[in-house]
Amino acid sequence: MISTQSNISKGAKLGKNVRVDSFTTICDNVIIGEGTHIHPNVTIYPGTTIGKNCKIYPGSVIGVEPQDLKFEGEETTVEIGDNTVIRECVTIHRGTKDKWVTKVGSNCLLMTYVHVAHDCQVGDNVILASFVGLAGHNIIEDYAILEGKVGTQQFVRIGAHSFVAGGSLVRKNIPPFVKAAREPIGYAGVNSIGLRRRGFDDEDVKAIEDVYRLLYVMNNNISKGIEAVHEQIPESKVRNQILDFIAESDRGIIRGMI
């Protein structure tokens, strides 16, 4: 159902069974997948693609130009996957020439007043609680959960299946499978409960706990911890995922609790 009080450009493409409520504006060069519900007072700017069966709640603004002084009007985009819920007053900005696209994956939940800045790459099954602010160029991997009022610095990466406590300020990369908390933010243990809920078996959870015990508890610096992991922990998918993440983290990773 399309409200007669909505403003939909002739250049927008809407799939089957899309619902658009009153006072919503959908601009040219917007694609919305079938079954998606756009609530009242939503604004969707050009270059935005939204997947199937999404829900976009009042006050949200998607695909507006980035807040980046280096932006020169280049034609960039926003892409949102299927089954994602975007609650009230969320803002998602277009990319810049860095990545050309800002992405939010499928099956995500972005709660009220979340901001996703230019060039962010948000994976699948991610939860961003109310008032989370992602600065530009962030990477948030699959199944990460950021509690309310988490703020990030530009270019940080938050690993898969990680959990970031509310009110945290993220200045360094957060490796996969961990809990991070306090100020300054640091390692607060393995996200064991979350991992088991998502089907990780006891063997994998133990391997993850053993890796982080060597990295953060048994050694006083990450380099020594990595050496110990290579020497003491048998190779596995989860071990390699952690080590690869650390190797790719040019800006460094969070430290252990002080």
CORVEN-V944479 format. One record per helix or strand of 3 or more residues. SS is the DSSP state (H for helix, E for strand). FROM is the first residue (numbers start at 0). TO is the last residue. If there is no record, write none. Layout:
# CORVEN-V944479
ss=SS from=FROM to=TO
ss=SS from=FROM to=TO
This chain:
# CORVEN-V944479
ss=E from=47 to=49
ss=E from=60 to=63
ss=E from=76 to=79
ss=E from=90 to=92
ss=E from=100 to=103
ss=E from=177 to=180
ss=E from=185 to=189
ss=H from=191 to=196
ss=H from=201 to=216
ss=H from=221 to=231
ss=H from=236 to=246
